[in-house]
Amino acid sequence: YQRRVHGNPIQGLPGQYHIGLDKLEAFIEPLVRKGLRSVILFGAPKSINKDAIGTPADDINGPVVLAVKKLRSSFPDLYVACDVCLCAYTSHGHCGLIHEGGAGINNKESVKRLTNVAMEYANAGAHMVAPSDMMDGRIGSIRKALQEKNMDHVALMSYSAKYASVLYGPFRSACSTNLKGDRRDYQLPPASTTLGRRALIRDVEEGADFVMIKPGSFYLDIVKEAKQICNVPIAIYQVSGEYAMIYHAAKAGALDLQPAVLESLICMRRAGADIILTYFTPQLLDWIPN
């Protein structure tokens, strides 16, 4: 039943699914009836020809573009955001493009490519584009491209302070990449407050409408810092590892699921988060009214 209605279960994220285009409307409709008002889309195509520049990322017949159009048509009041990244589409699995010979990230060409992808999602009807790649300067580039096309109505949320964390582990079973090496060259070191602060300030100056801190629970000090220095709404992402820790602890009887989830989100709000992205949203739609 779960596979038929929701899609394919994700091994590292119990209770979560790869949702195909053919199942998307049936999955979202009951959640909208319960009060769901916004979603963010991540493309995880099963069979594509990956290449060095992530060509499938902005394919007009790809899962993200088609999902945006379907959701906008079927649920006109639903706010649709799109994660913008290349890792699921590149042959090397990195979030940007790499120099020939594999000698590190080519930031300049990465920004150009990510801007093209963001614009394709905006053209499809996304209310918001949210680059998660951590390339320097991509916010300014995307903002400029949106302005040149008179698309100022499309919001821009930056994954600004995205740390190189072990907490992303379960998500990698959801979004299988061909990652060679790691992403520590462009994601932030966990020990650094200064680099997080600098990235937040830079992205606001470049035109971000929202900034995000990722992961959540281990980085609430950065959320508080962002609240003090940024004049835009602050988002926080309760990532796959945070979800898995709470889920498995509850399943083992170590804590009660509902109060644990609610406490974790309350603490994020206390730190200053205005927006929370969480895999617990379907449960929250049942819990919060009660």
Wavefront OBJ file of the C-alpha trace (Angstrom):
o trace
v 0.000 0.000 0.000
v 2.744 2.463 0.951
v 4.652 1.823 -2.261
v 1.512 2.131 -4.358
v 0.332 5.375 -2.779
v 3.558 7.113 -1.748
v 6.302 5.674 -3.938
v 9.508 3.855 -3.098
v 10.593 3.823 0.575
v 13.964 5.428 1.318
v 16.186 2.987 3.167
v 18.004 5.485 5.375
v 14.901 7.552 6.127
v 12.112 5.339 7.465
v 8.700 6.777 6.743
v 10.013 8.804 3.791
v 9.592 8.039 0.093
v 10.763 8.839 -3.389
v 7.557 10.302 -4.809
v 7.159 9.885 -8.560
v 5.267 12.328 -10.738
v 2.496 9.767 -11.129
v 1.995 9.679 -7.327
v 2.663 13.306 -6.472
v -0.902 14.602 -6.574
v -2.269 11.699 -4.526
v 0.477 12.180 -1.938
v 0.049 15.943 -1.577
v -3.755 16.242 -1.716
v -4.566 14.878 1.780
v -1.765 16.971 3.271
v -3.145 20.117 1.650
v -6.550 19.287 3.139
v -4.868 19.124 6.560
v -3.326 22.568 6.075
v -0.079 22.089 4.146
v 0.814 25.419 2.562
v 4.330 25.002 1.178
v 6.706 22.382 -0.208
v 10.281 22.252 -1.470
v 11.225 19.940 -4.326
v 14.402 17.880 -4.646
v 14.996 15.999 -7.875
v 16.225 12.425 -7.457
v 15.861 10.855 -10.913
v 16.460 7.117 -11.016
v 17.799 6.703 -14.533
v 19.478 9.629 -16.280
v 22.660 10.209 -18.224
v 24.765 12.148 -15.746
v 27.600 14.251 -17.100
v 30.253 16.674 -15.904
v 27.954 19.719 -15.996
v 24.743 18.145 -14.687
v 22.815 18.614 -17.935
v 19.655 16.817 -16.686
v 19.208 19.307 -13.803
v 17.205 21.764 -15.901
v 15.695 19.327 -18.372
v 12.215 20.663 -19.209
v 11.012 17.056 -19.118
v 12.827 16.319 -15.880
v 11.162 15.596 -12.525
v 11.545 19.042 -10.942
v 10.221 21.118 -13.830
v 7.301 18.750 -14.387
v 6.546 18.551 -10.663
v 6.429 22.344 -10.362
v 3.933 22.561 -13.222
v 1.803 19.749 -11.810
v 1.672 21.237 -8.312
v 0.944 24.750 -9.550
v -1.887 23.414 -11.690
v -3.410 21.022 -9.156
v -2.908 23.105 -6.009
v -2.969 26.806 -6.959
v -2.701 27.976 -3.334
v 0.321 25.799 -2.536
v 3.661 27.624 -2.306
v 6.268 25.736 -4.355
v 10.006 26.119 -3.751
v 12.801 24.310 -5.582
v 16.155 23.266 -4.225
v 18.811 24.246 -6.778
v 21.867 22.022 -6.923
v 23.789 19.830 -9.357
v 24.911 16.897 -7.198
v 22.114 14.525 -8.259
v 22.861 15.175 -11.933
v 26.660 15.328 -12.245
v 28.838 12.336 -13.032
v 31.211 13.329 -10.205
v 28.497 13.984 -7.614
v 29.620 17.456 -6.588
v 27.291 20.417 -6.081
v 29.203 22.481 -8.634
v 31.402 21.877 -11.653
v 34.991 20.717 -11.295
v 38.070 21.786 -13.219
v 39.317 19.502 -15.970
v 41.436 16.816 -14.417
v 39.417 16.976 -11.205
v 41.510 19.691 -9.560
v 38.841 21.228 -7.355
v 35.647 23.200 -7.903
v 35.362 25.654 -10.796
v 33.367 28.313 -8.944
v 32.885 30.679 -11.897
v 31.439 28.052 -14.238
v 29.436 26.515 -11.389
v 27.683 29.823 -10.746
v 26.759 30.168 -14.424
v 25.338 26.648 -14.516
v 23.395 27.009 -11.258
v 21.921 30.285 -12.467
v 20.611 28.558 -15.591
v 19.033 25.800 -13.506
v 17.408 28.282 -11.126
v 15.953 30.234 -14.041
v 14.467 27.095 -15.576
v 12.701 26.304 -12.307
v 11.461 29.890 -12.102
v 10.204 29.695 -15.679
v 8.318 26.510 -14.776
v 6.402 28.457 -12.125
v 8.344 28.014 -8.883
v 7.501 30.655 -6.295
v 10.987 30.336 -4.821
v 14.401 29.035 -5.911
v 16.785 27.896 -3.184
v 20.407 27.216 -4.163
v 22.009 24.740 -1.748
v 25.374 24.345 -3.475
v 27.491 26.819 -1.440
v 29.294 28.339 -4.433
v 30.533 31.881 -3.873
v 28.557 34.541 -5.723
v 25.655 32.450 -6.930
v 23.051 34.534 -5.074
v 24.106 37.725 -6.839
v 24.122 35.947 -10.184
v 20.652 34.433 -9.750
v 19.244 37.726 -8.443
v 20.617 39.557 -11.497
v 19.157 36.946 -13.870
v 15.730 37.170 -12.218
v 15.758 40.960 -12.466
v 16.791 40.888 -16.119
v 13.775 38.678 -16.897
v 11.411 40.840 -14.787
v 10.926 37.957 -12.363
v 11.295 39.833 -9.097
v 8.197 38.002 -7.868
v 10.284 34.812 -7.590
v 11.806 34.600 -4.112
v 15.424 33.634 -3.541
v 16.387 31.608 -0.474
v 20.051 30.895 0.072
v 21.464 27.918 1.915
v 23.940 30.422 3.330
v 25.475 28.748 6.381
v 25.580 25.124 5.252
v 28.061 23.143 7.299
v 29.992 20.008 6.286
v 28.121 17.747 8.688
v 27.797 14.039 9.372
v 24.061 14.657 9.767
v 23.468 14.503 6.010
v 24.220 10.780 5.960
v 20.700 9.340 5.607
v 19.804 11.771 2.820
v 22.538 10.302 0.659
v 20.527 7.099 0.410
v 17.630 9.237 -0.813
v 19.620 11.167 -3.398
v 22.168 8.704 -4.695
v 25.112 10.588 -6.173
v 28.370 9.504 -7.722
v 30.315 11.602 -5.228
v 34.056 11.380 -5.575
v 35.789 12.830 -2.527
v 33.819 15.061 -0.173
v 32.314 18.556 -0.032
v 34.471 20.098 2.655
v 36.128 22.400 0.119
v 32.942 24.434 -0.235
v 30.729 23.607 2.743
v 31.622 25.277 6.037
v 33.785 23.660 8.748
v 31.698 22.817 11.836
v 34.018 24.720 14.185
v 33.660 28.056 12.394
v 31.310 30.839 13.443
v 33.128 33.524 11.449
v 32.714 31.814 8.069
v 29.017 31.266 8.755
v 28.577 34.923 9.671
v 30.450 36.050 6.566
v 28.353 33.841 4.268
v 25.105 35.097 5.789
v 26.062 38.756 5.398
v 27.337 38.217 1.850
v 24.163 36.501 0.651
v 21.894 39.179 2.100
v 24.018 41.834 0.400
v 23.762 39.925 -2.896
v 19.961 39.890 -2.729
v 18.764 36.839 -0.813
v 15.175 37.171 0.419
v 15.726 34.408 2.998
v 18.850 32.791 4.426
v 19.144 29.277 5.780
v 21.263 27.513 8.372
v 21.812 23.796 7.817
v 21.841 21.487 9.793
v 19.572 22.639 12.577
v 19.982 21.266 16.101
v 23.799 21.351 16.246
v 23.945 24.917 14.902
v 21.386 26.891 16.904
v 24.122 29.358 17.890
v 24.487 30.212 14.191
v 20.715 30.682 13.929
v 20.832 33.145 16.827
v 23.770 34.910 15.196
v 21.851 35.143 11.904
v 18.832 36.626 13.657
v 21.023 39.387 15.042
v 22.880 40.316 11.841
v 20.387 39.622 9.013
v 17.337 41.710 8.159
v 15.612 38.893 6.255
v 13.679 35.834 7.517
v 15.823 32.992 8.837
v 15.209 29.400 7.739
v 16.569 26.285 9.371
v 16.718 22.767 7.944
v 16.151 19.850 10.311
v 18.156 17.463 8.164
v 17.954 13.735 7.605
v 20.315 12.791 10.432
v 18.299 14.818 12.929
v 15.116 13.148 11.708
v 16.710 9.696 11.916
v 18.079 10.229 15.445
v 14.689 11.247 16.820
v 12.831 8.563 14.845
v 15.085 5.688 15.928
v 15.302 6.867 19.548
v 11.514 6.892 19.706
v 11.261 3.513 18.016
v 13.680 2.080 20.590
v 11.539 3.451 23.408
v 14.175 5.943 24.544
v 11.825 8.916 24.172
v 8.318 9.794 23.015
v 8.193 10.855 19.375
v 5.662 13.680 19.404
v 7.010 15.694 22.369
v 10.581 15.150 21.163
v 9.811 16.500 17.702
v 7.847 19.447 19.074
v 10.589 20.324 21.546
v 13.222 20.226 18.819
v 11.197 22.648 16.676
v 10.340 24.929 19.598
v 14.055 25.260 20.320
v 14.704 26.208 16.694
v 12.047 28.906 16.960
v 13.536 30.060 20.278
v 16.930 30.462 18.602
v 15.357 32.714 15.977
v 14.194 30.551 13.079
v 11.222 31.938 11.163
v 10.925 28.967 8.788
v 11.629 25.300 9.516
v 12.112 22.601 6.890
v 11.461 19.168 8.431
v 10.670 15.635 7.355
v 8.151 15.481 10.198
v 5.730 17.838 8.417
v 3.073 15.178 7.638
v 2.923 14.195 11.334
v 2.922 17.818 12.440
v -0.178 18.475 10.359
v -1.939 15.909 12.575
v -0.319 16.908 15.870
v -0.520 20.689 15.873
v -4.340 21.027 15.667
v -4.567 18.767 18.740
l 1 2 3 4 5 6 7 8 9 10 11 12 13 14 15 16 17 18 19 20 21 22 23 24 25 26 27 28 29 30 31 32 33 34 35 36 37 38 39 40 41 42 43 44 45 46 47 48 49 50 51 52 53 54 55 56 57 58 59 60 61 62 63 64 65 66 67 68 69 70 71 72 73 74 75 76 77 78 79 80 81 82 83 84 85 86 87 88 89 90 91 92 93 94 95 96 97 98 99 100 101 102 103 104 105 106 107 108 109 110 111 112 113 114 115 116 117 118 119 120 121 122 123 124 125 126 127 128 129 130 131 132 133 134 135 136 137 138 139 140 141 142 143 144 145 146 147 148 149 150 151 152 153 154 155 156 157 158 159 160 161 162 163 164 165 166 167 168 169 170 171 172 173 174 175 176 177 178 179 180 181 182 183 184 185 186 187 188 189 190 191 192 193 194 195 196 197 198 199 200 201 202 203 204 205 206 207 208 209 210 211 212 213 214 215 216 217 218 219 220 221 222 223 224 225 226 227 228 229 230 231 232 233 234 235 236 237 238 239 240 241 242 243 244 245 246 247 248 249 250 251 252 253 254 255 256 257 258 259 260 261 262 263 264 265 266 267 268 269 270 271 272 273 274 275 276 277 278 279 280 281 282 283 284 285 286 287 288 289 290
